[in-house]
């Protein structure tokens, strides 16, 4: 007949109620939890430590972690060094300082628990004429600006000449042109003096041309030798029914007035 060895055993509650002292090296088994204690000959059952803690999937003290069917388990604070990357996290263990430097500045603390919105400041351009360190919102109106390769205005000025605007093919300001722009009368243009452009009136009759100057005086010049030419031109234009008759006649008169004394 084979020999059978049976160890001391009982339910967990019975062990706790009796609280015996196991002999040194004696095993005691909790048959309902499958945990074991080993006696030392002096320590009561309730004060002995379990050689194999209880396994559980829940977060319970003094128990072994037991994974569920999906491989997951619950736990409190884990005091150990973890290797690898977590798939999710509530926040960083140590918050990080996010800081922007350069022409745009701003900073904030980020721990991963919420989005971080940075309040930024754009550095002032000290080369602008209206720069005021005490008034960051100061404004000014300029006609010409200088822009760097980043598209930011770095200089400004008030342009006052064509050259300031970079225009090289325009008609410069001229006294004669200014005088011409102020004319309100109609007639033949004459330059009486520098910066003084006036109009003259021509009338004709009886073999003469009457030249009227701005002071109202009439000056008569005999042009008997030119009259046949003018009449011939007028007759030809009349028969051709050209609408530009008067324009061409005026051009001829301008040529005749070159030798006149104003």
Secondary structure by P-SEA (a helix, b strand, c coil): cbbbbbcccccaaaaaaacccccccbbbbcccccbbbbbcccccccccccccccccccccccccbbbccccccccccccccccccccccccccbbbbbbbcccccccccccccbbbbbbbbbbbcccccccccccccccccccbbbbcccccccbbbbbcccccccccccccccaaaaaaaacccccccccccccccbbbbbbbcccbbbbbcccbbbbbbbcccaaaaaaaaaaaaaaacccaaaaaaaaaaaaaaccccc
